[in-house]
């Protein structure tokens, strides 16, 4: 419970507790003081009586209330397995993730945790605030990880709320979903995490189609046939070859990929890109949700700057039902940069499509974006899936593998 120094409304969402070598249980709680976001550690010897540490484990000004904190170790040497909360060793970093109430986005940092002082210090390699790294750059909030002892992995669950109107939610009788669970690992660069759908999802794969070494010139789109595009798992590797035609990157967009996606959507012609997938589409593109990359030249670093977008703006013909927020459709573009050097000219994309959910994983999970969309025409057997390129640089589909996603029989037994 919050102590006398804390407003009860500023005590949120204790993490999973772990048992430390000093004989104490520990848990992290989200809080705030004015506009400063705070994470406190609470300690207990008997799991009944808890005492707040004198100082926050970490805090940051101007970030507001920290909800749903998550705090866990990752290995600096083993990039295949997760670690349990109580692991203590020399070759580790810690991850501190918080959900920001004032933005409804999450961000995380990597850093070092001192268990004796109960202090966490971010590495400082990425922003500690709104513009920081995210588990997911789309419609994703209130996430939580847990350790799977059986398979020695850390699993992430996250919440994706509805983006249609409140009236629609009432008619459905429910609102909000948990997205497909994902594994969490430290990337081999040691600068960020990577996320990937749990392997169990592959047991739902049905009909299978593939495409190899297929060039896509500017303005072309190629339909992926032989599967049900409204429920699909698609993995594609693109080869772009030379980056000479890439557009020059405007440094003012360094931490604003969303603004860049708004300006340079999937129909805005470029040099290297936009290229990617057009999901949940009608043949005439009255409705469609594109997921795509656009590659820039960064004149400061002399390296490619890769933008990934999932754009819900053209996703639905459904109209707003009034001027109030509850009566309006929420159809935003989402975007994030992908930290890849593209030295071999390749980049991968995996997208899971399930009616109103489009979950996309760029560059083997370095950047993840979830979108909620509500087409009225591109539904069920009337939905189509395409690969496209609107850049002057020809892009090659080096490999594309796509599957129907079948219904999980036990989970949905008796459902419509």
C-alpha positions in Angstrom: 0.0 0.0 0.0 1.2 3.6 -0.5 2.7 5.2 2.5 1.9 8.6 4.0 4.2 10.4 1.5 2.3 9.2 -1.5 -1.1 10.1 -3.0 -3.0 6.8 -3.3 -3.8 7.5 -7.0 0.0 7.7 -7.7 0.6 4.1 -6.7 0.3 1.8 -9.7 0.7 -1.7 -10.9 3.3 -3.6 -8.9 5.6 -5.8 -11.0 6.1 -9.5 -10.4 8.1 -9.8 -7.2 11.5 -11.5 -7.0 13.4 -13.0 -4.1 16.9 -11.5 -3.5 20.0 -13.0 -1.9 19.7 -10.6 1.0 16.5 -12.4 2.1 14.0 -9.7 0.8 11.3 -9.9 -1.8 11.3 -6.9 -4.1 8.7 -5.4 -6.4 8.6 -2.2 -8.5 5.7 0.2 -8.3 4.9 3.1 -10.7 4.3 6.5 -9.3 4.8 10.3 -9.9 5.5 13.5 -8.1 4.0 16.5 -9.9 5.1 15.8 -13.5 8.1 13.6 -12.6 7.6 9.9 -13.4 8.9 7.6 -10.6 9.5 3.9 -10.0 9.9 2.8 -6.4 11.2 -0.6 -5.1 9.3 -2.1 -2.2 10.9 -4.7 0.0 9.4 -7.5 2.2 10.8 -10.4 4.2 7.4 -12.2 4.6 5.6 -11.1 1.4 3.0 -9.5 3.6 4.5 -6.3 5.0 6.2 -4.1 2.5 8.5 -1.1 3.0 9.2 1.5 0.3 12.9 2.2 -0.4 14.0 5.6 0.7 14.9 6.7 -2.9 13.3 5.9 -6.2 15.0 3.1 -8.2 14.7 5.6 -11.1 12.7 8.7 -12.1 12.5 11.2 -15.0 11.2 14.7 -15.2 8.2 15.7 -17.4 7.1 12.1 -18.1 4.0 12.1 -15.8 2.5 9.0 -14.1 4.4 5.8 -14.7 2.0 2.9 -15.2 2.6 -0.8 -15.6 6.4 -0.7 -14.9 8.4 -3.8 -15.9 11.9 -4.5 -14.7 14.0 -7.5 -15.7 17.5 -8.6 -16.6 18.8 -9.6 -20.0 22.0 -11.4 -20.9 25.0 -9.7 -22.6 26.4 -13.0 -23.8 23.4 -15.3 -24.5 21.1 -13.8 -27.2 18.9 -16.9 -27.4 17.5 -17.3 -23.9 15.8 -15.2 -21.3 16.6 -14.6 -17.6 14.4 -14.9 -14.5 14.0 -11.8 -12.3 16.2 -13.0 -9.5 19.2 -13.7 -11.8 22.4 -11.9 -10.6 25.5 -12.0 -12.8 28.3 -9.9 -14.3 27.2 -10.2 -17.9 23.8 -8.6 -17.7 21.9 -5.4 -18.2 18.5 -4.5 -16.9 15.4 -3.2 -18.8 13.1 -0.7 -17.2 9.9 -0.2 -19.2 7.1 2.2 -18.2 3.7 3.1 -19.7 3.1 6.8 -19.8 -0.3 7.8 -18.8 -0.1 11.2 -20.5 0.8 9.9 -23.9 -0.6 6.3 -23.8 2.7 5.0 -25.2 5.4 3.0 -23.5 9.2 3.4 -23.6 12.1 1.5 -22.2 15.8 2.0 -21.4 18.7 -0.4 -20.9 21.0 0.1 -17.9 22.7 -1.2 -14.8 20.9 -2.2 -11.6 22.7 -2.0 -8.3 20.9 -4.4 -6.0 22.7 -3.1 -2.8 21.6 0.5 -3.4 18.4 -0.4 -5.3 19.3 2.1 -8.0 19.0 1.8 -11.7 21.1 3.9 -14.0 20.3 4.0 -17.8 23.2 3.5 -20.2 22.4 6.9 -21.7 22.7 5.6 -25.3 19.0 6.1 -26.0 16.6 8.8 -24.8 15.1 8.4 -21.3 11.6 9.8 -22.0 8.8 10.0 -24.5 11.1 9.7 -27.5 12.8 6.6 -26.2 12.8 3.0 -27.5 9.5 1.2 -27.4 8.4 -2.4 -27.2 5.9 -1.5 -30.0 5.5 1.7 -31.9 1.8 1.3 -32.5 -1.4 0.6 -30.7 0.2 -1.2 -27.7 0.0 -0.4 -24.0 0.0 -1.7 -20.4 2.4 -4.6 -21.4 3.9 -7.1 -19.0 6.6 -9.8 -19.4 7.0 -13.1 -17.5 9.6 -15.8 -17.5 8.7 -19.1 -19.1 10.7 -21.7 -17.1 9.9 -24.6 -19.4 11.4 -23.0 -22.5 13.8 -20.6 -20.7 12.4 -17.5 -22.4 10.9 -14.1 -21.5 7.4 -13.6 -22.9 5.7 -10.2 -23.5 2.0 -9.6 -23.4 0.5 -6.3 -24.5 -2.9 -4.6 -24.7 -4.3 -3.1 -27.9 -7.4 -1.1 -27.4 -10.2 -0.5 -29.9 -9.8 2.3 -32.5 -13.4 2.4 -33.7 -16.3 4.3 -31.9 -17.6 3.6 -28.5 -21.0 2.8 -30.0 -19.3 0.0 -32.1 -17.7 -1.3 -28.9 -21.0 -1.5 -27.1 -22.6 -3.4 -30.1 -19.7 -5.9 -30.0 -20.0 -6.4 -26.3 -16.3 -6.2 -25.7 -13.4 -3.8 -26.3 -9.6 -4.3 -26.4 -7.5 -7.4 -27.0 -4.2 -9.0 -26.0 -1.9 -9.2 -29.0 0.0 -12.3 -29.9 2.6 -13.0 -27.2 6.2 -12.3 -28.1 9.6 -13.4 -27.0 12.0 -10.7 -25.7 15.8 -10.8 -26.1 18.7 -8.4 -26.2 19.8 -7.7 -29.7 23.4 -8.7 -30.5 24.3 -5.0 -30.8 23.5 -4.7 -27.1 21.7 -1.4 -27.8 18.1 -2.5 -28.0 15.7 -5.4 -27.5 14.2 -7.6 -30.2 10.7 -9.2 -30.2 9.3 -12.1 -32.1 6.0 -14.0 -32.1 6.1 -17.0 -29.9 6.8 -20.2 -31.8 3.5 -21.7 -30.8 1.7 -19.4 -33.2 3.2 -21.4 -36.1 1.1 -24.4 -35.1 -1.9 -22.4 -36.5 -0.4 -22.2 -40.0 -2.5 -23.7 -42.8 -2.3 -23.3 -46.6 1.1 -22.2 -47.7 2.3 -20.1 -50.7 5.7 -18.8 -51.6 7.4 -16.4 -54.0 11.1 -16.1 -54.8 13.4 -13.7 -56.7 10.6 -11.5 -58.1 11.4 -8.0 -59.1 9.0 -5.1 -58.3 9.5 -2.0 -60.3 8.2 1.5 -59.3 4.4 1.6 -59.2 3.9 -2.2 -59.3 1.9 -4.3 -56.8 1.8 -8.1 -56.9 -1.0 -10.0 -55.3 -0.3 -12.8 -52.9 -2.9 -15.5 -53.8 -3.7 -18.9 -52.4 -4.2 -17.9 -48.7 -6.9 -16.1 -46.8 -5.5 -12.5 -46.4 -7.9 -11.6 -43.6 -6.0 -14.2 -41.3 -2.4 -14.7 -42.4 1.2 -14.9 -41.4 3.5 -13.4 -44.0 7.3 -13.4 -43.9 9.2 -11.5 -46.7 12.8 -10.6 -47.3 13.4 -7.7 -49.6 16.6 -7.0 -51.6 17.1 -3.4 -52.6 20.8 -3.6 -53.8 22.2 -0.1 -54.2 21.1 2.7 -51.9 22.3 5.4 -54.3 18.7 6.5 -55.1 17.8 6.9 -51.4 16.4 10.3 -50.4 18.4 12.6 -48.2 17.3 12.4 -44.6 16.1 15.7 -42.9 17.8 15.7 -39.4 14.8 17.5 -38.0 12.9 14.2 -38.1 15.5 12.3 -36.0 13.1 11.6 -33.1 9.8 12.1 -35.0 9.3 9.1 -37.3 5.5 9.5 -37.0 5.7 13.0 -38.6 7.8 11.6 -41.4 5.3 8.8 -42.1 2.4 11.3 -42.2 4.3 13.3 -44.9 5.7 10.5 -46.9 3.0 7.8 -46.9 2.9 4.7 -49.0 1.7 6.6 -52.1 4.4 9.2 -52.0 7.0 8.2 -54.5 10.6 8.0 -53.3 14.0 6.6 -54.2 14.5 3.4 -52.2 10.9 2.8 -51.1 8.3 3.0 -50.0 8.0 -0.8 -50.4 6.3 -3.5 -48.4 2.9 -5.1 -47.9 -0.6 -3.8 -48.6 -2.8 -5.7 -46.1 -6.6 -6.0 -45.8 -7.1 -4.3 -49.2 -9.8 -4.1 -51.8 -8.7 -4.5 -55.4 -9.3 -0.9 -56.2 -7.6 0.2 -52.9 -10.7 1.9 -51.6 -9.6 0.3 -48.3 -6.1 -0.9 -47.4 -3.5 -0.9 -44.6 0.1 -0.5 -45.9 3.1 -1.7 -43.9 6.3 -0.4 -45.5 9.9 0.7 -45.4 11.5 3.9 -46.8 15.3 4.2 -46.9 17.0 7.6 -46.5 20.6 8.8 -46.6 21.7 10.2 -43.3 24.2 12.9 -44.2 25.5 13.1 -40.6 26.3 9.4 -40.1 26.7 8.5 -43.7 24.5 5.5 -43.0 21.1 4.5 -44.2 18.1 5.7 -42.1 15.3 3.2 -42.4 11.7 4.3 -41.6 9.0 1.7 -41.0 5.4 2.6 -41.1 2.0 1.0 -40.6 -0.6 3.5 -41.9 -4.3 3.0 -40.9 -5.5 6.2 -42.5 -6.8 4.5 -45.7 -7.8 1.3 -43.8 -11.6 1.9 -43.6 -14.5 3.6 -45.3 -16.4 3.6 -42.0 -17.4 7.1 -41.1 -17.3 9.0 -37.9 -20.6 9.1 -36.0 -20.3 12.5 -34.4 -17.9 15.3 -33.4 -16.9 13.9 -30.0 -13.9 11.7 -29.5 -16.0 8.7 -28.6 -17.9 9.1 -31.9 -14.8 9.3 -34.1 -12.7 6.6 -35.8 -9.0 6.6 -34.7 -7.0 5.8 -37.9 -3.5 7.0 -37.3 -0.2 6.2 -39.0 2.4 4.6 -36.7 6.1 4.6 -37.4 9.5 3.9 -36.0 13.1 3.9 -37.3 14.8 0.5 -37.8 18.4 0.3 -36.7 19.9 -1.6 -39.6 22.9 -0.8 -41.8 21.6 -2.7 -44.8 25.2 -3.5 -45.8 23.9 -6.5 -47.7 21.0 -4.6 -49.2 18.4 -6.7 -47.4 15.6 -6.1 -44.9 12.9 -8.4 -43.6 9.3 -8.0 -42.6 6.9 -10.3 -40.9 3.2 -9.4 -40.6 0.5 -11.2 -38.7 -3.0 -10.3 -39.9 -6.2 -11.2 -38.0 -9.2 -9.2 -39.2 -8.8 -6.0 -37.2 -5.2 -6.5 -36.1 -2.1 -6.0 -38.1 1.1 -6.8 -36.2 4.4 -6.2 -38.0 8.0 -7.0 -37.2 10.7 -5.2 -39.1 14.3 -6.6 -39.4 13.7 -9.7 -37.3 11.9 -7.8 -34.5 14.0 -4.7 -34.1 11.0 -2.5 -34.8 7.5 -3.7 -34.1 4.2 -1.9 -34.9 0.6 -3.0 -34.1 -2.4 -1.3 -35.8 -6.1 -1.8 -35.2 -8.2 -1.4 -38.4 -11.8 -1.8 -39.3 -12.4 -2.2 -43.0 -16.0 -2.6 -44.2 -15.3 -4.0 -47.6 -11.9 -5.7 -47.3 -13.2 -8.3 -44.9 -13.0 -12.1 -44.8 -12.9 -13.6 -48.3 -13.1 -10.1 -49.8 -9.7 -9.0 -48.4 -6.6 -9.0 -50.6 -2.9 -8.9 -49.9 -0.2 -7.3 -52.1 3.5 -6.6 -52.2 4.3 -3.2 -53.6 7.0 -0.7 -54.5 6.6 3.0 -55.1 10.3 3.9 -55.2 12.4 4.4 -58.3 14.8 1.7 -57.2 13.6 -1.7 -58.3 13.1 -4.0 -55.2 13.4 -7.8 -55.3 11.2 -10.1 -53.3 14.1 -12.4 -52.5 11.7 -14.7 -50.6 8.1 -14.6 -49.5 6.4 -17.2 -47.4 2.8 -16.8 -46.4 0.3 -19.0 -44.6 -3.4 -19.1 -43.7 -3.8 -18.8 -40.0 -6.3 -21.4 -38.7 -8.5 -21.0 -35.6 -7.0 -22.3 -32.4 -9.5 -25.0 -31.7 -9.4 -25.2 -27.9 -9.2 -21.5 -27.3 -12.1 -20.6 -29.6 -14.2 -23.7 -29.3 -17.8 -22.6 -29.6 -16.9 -19.1 -30.9 -18.3 -17.6 -34.1 
